[in-house]
Amino acid sequence: MAEALTGFLAALGRPVLSALAAVGRVAIYAAAALGHLLRPPFYWREFGQQVMQIGWFSLPVVGLTAIFTGGALALQIYAGGSRFNAEAVVPQIVAIGMARELGPVLGGLMVAARVASSIAAEIGTMKVTEQIDALVTLSTNPMKYLTVPRLLAATLTVPVLVGVGDAIGIMGGWLVGITRLDFNSAAYLKNTVEFLEAWDIGSGLVKGAVFGFLVALMGCYHGMNSARGAQGVGAATKAAVVSASVLILAANYLLTEVFFNA
Amino acid sequence: MITLSGVTKSFGSNHVLRGVDLVIPSGKSVVVIGGSGTGKSVLLKCILGLVRHDGGTITLDGQDVTQAERDPFLARFGMLFQGGALFDSLRVWENVAFRLMRGALKRPKSEAREIALEKLRRVGLSPQVADLFPAELSGGMQKRVGLARAIAAEPEIIFFDEPTTGLDPIMAGVINALIREIVVEMGATAMTITHDMSSVRAIADQVAMLHAGRIQWTGPVAEMDATPDPYVQQFIHGRAQGPIESVR
C-alpha cells in the first residue's frame, strides 16, 4: 500500500520537477540573453535582417487575420447586441476588442506560428549541422549573433504589427458595418475614434512587445537545445510554437489583470 | 604545442575519453585515427572548448585552455568541419571572410572580400563561386570553401574533422593534397581526425590511434605500417578479425 502510494506520488512529482527544471533553464537562458543585449558587440546587420523577417514579412498574415477577425467581431456584436437593443455599440466594442485583446493576442499567435517555428527550425538545423560550433570557433558568440538580434527585432516589431493589425481589424469591422449592417460610415468612424482611449491602444502595444519577446525567446531556446537529426529539429520546432502560444495566452491574462483590474 | 594529459569525458554512463595523453608539437601535422564513435571529434572539441572535458588538463603553449581568454585563444585556431558547417544564409565569400568582418580582426568589406577571393583561389575555386550560396555548391566545393574559411585569418593551428568524408576518391585526394600544401606553406600546427587511411598517409607527420577512450599507439607516419600493435594493424588494414570488435 505504502509502496503504491510512493509510486503514485513519484509519478506525480516527476513531471512537476521536470517542468520546474525546464522553467529554470528558460529563465537562465532569458537572463543570459538580456545580459548580452546590454553588452557589445552588436550585430546590426543581423538585427536588420530579423526586422525584415519577423516584422515586414509577417504583415500579410497579421493583416489578413485582423481584417477577418474585425469583420466577424462586428457581426457577432451586432447579433448579440440586438438581443437588448444595443446594436449601436458595434464600433466601440470592435475598437476596444481589437485594440486591447484580439489585435495583440491573435497577432502574437500568428507571429508565434510563423516566426517561432522558423527561428527554431533555422537555429536547430544550424546546431545539428555544426554551424553553431563553427560560429564559436570563429570567435562569435552564438547568443549575441543569433539570439540577441532575434529577441530585439521581435520585441520591437511585434508592437508595430499589433498596431497595424488593430487598424486593419477596426477597418474590417467598419467595412462589415457599412456594407452589411447599415451603419453610416462617418458615424462609425467618429464613434470609434471618440471612444478609444490612448491606453486602450498602448496596453495592446505593450502586450505586443511582451509577446514578441516570448516568441523569439521560445524559438531561440528550443532551436539551441534541439536534439540531433531531422526528428530533433522537428520536435524543437513544435515545442517552440506550442510553448510560445501557451506563454502568450498566459502572459495576456496576467497583463490584462495588471492593466485593467479595478 | 598542445598537450593533453589524462583527459576524460563522459556523456552520462558513456565514458568516451578515459584518460587521453597526447602531444601535438608546433608546426607538425598530427592525425588521430580510430573507429567510428571512439571519441575523436569529442577530443577535438574538448581542445577548442566546444565540449568541456571532465578531467585531466589540456594546455596550449603551457597555458590551460580552460583558463585562457576565449577570443584571443580561438583567434589562433581555424577549423574545417566534417560537413563544412557553412552558414546557409551567407554567400560563399561572406562565409570565407566571416572572421575578417567581425571582432578583433575586422577590416573593410572590400578588403575582406579580396582576401576571401584569394583564399578561394588558393583552394582551387574561381571568383564566380564567391557570390553563390553554399546550397548551390557540390560537397567537394563546400569542403574547399570550408577549408578557405579555416585558413582565411591565417591561424597558427588548424583542425580538420573528417576532411574527406562523403567525397569521391579523386576529390578526397585533391582535398588531402590541399591540406598538406597549406599546412606546409603556412607552417601551421595541424590536427586531423579521420578514419580514411589515404588521408593519413597524405597529411600526417605523426599518427595517434584512439581506442577505448585512450591513445592506443602514437608514432611517426613512416612507422605506422611496421608497428606490431595489433589494434593499429587491424585498423589500417581494415580487417574484421582482431582485438577491435567489429560490432560496436
Interface residues (C-beta under 8 A of the other chain):
Chain A: P41 Y43 Q49 T125 M126 T129 E130 Q131 D133 A134 V136 T137 L138 S139 T140
Chain B: K45 L48 G49 L50 R70 D71 L74 A75 F77 G78 M79 F81 Q82 G83 A85 L86 F87 D88 S89 F98 R99 R102 G103 A104 R149
